[in-house]
Amino acid sequence: MSDLQGSSINERARTAAHTLRGQLVILGTFVIIIWLVEFADWLIFDGALDAFGIKPRTISGLRGILFMPFLHRGFGHLLANTIPIIVLGWLVMLRRKADIFVVAAVTMLVGGLGVWLFGAANSVHVGASGLVFGFFGFLLAQAYFERSLAAIALAIVVFLLYGGIIWGVLPGQVGVSWLGHLFGFIGGILAAYLLSRRRSATY
């Protein structure tokens, strides 16, 4: 192996390591925050922070669009969301790290507004599952809008890993915000469309 080839391999390795560190910082920061919030809610506020979730068709409930992903109804709920957030969030960043910020923002806005408009009166919606479904929807829809081999292969992997969650967009399970799942999924599809349009306009 020539010195030039060795240098090229080392440079690619450093770039890959730098990218991985950035991805870990983004996901790790979010996961640490949601766990700290839940510990604070349990130890200090006795569950009162959940009141900052989305309350459909109320002015105060609009703040829940921002706070909903950071609030959970106990550690079981939080753990159920943490693992898919890490896995799907990393897959969202696998091709372009900045995608996760666009997907999360669009998902939170579309998912939150959907819940706020159509959720049951006098209910409170919390949890990051809307983001899970947003990431899931984005990764599937990206394959359709881009139609590249990489996007299609990634969509197949995602469907094999998490295809079963698609049933979560349907009503049926008591205490589960299926509307958050449905509109989060729609938000992820919209994010895929917007990003594909932006990229095609730059070429």
Secondary structure, 3 states (H helix, E strand, C coil): CCHHHHHHHHHHHHHHHHHHHHHHHHHHHHHHHHHHHHHHHHHCCCCHHHHHCECCCCCHHHHHHHHHHHCCCCHHHHHHHHHHHHHHHHHHHCCCCCHHHHHHHHHHHHHHHHHHHHCCCCCCECCCHHHHHHHHHHHHHHHHHHCCHHHHHHHHHHHHHHHHHHHHHCCCCCCCCHHHHHHHHHHHHHHHHHHHHHHHHHC
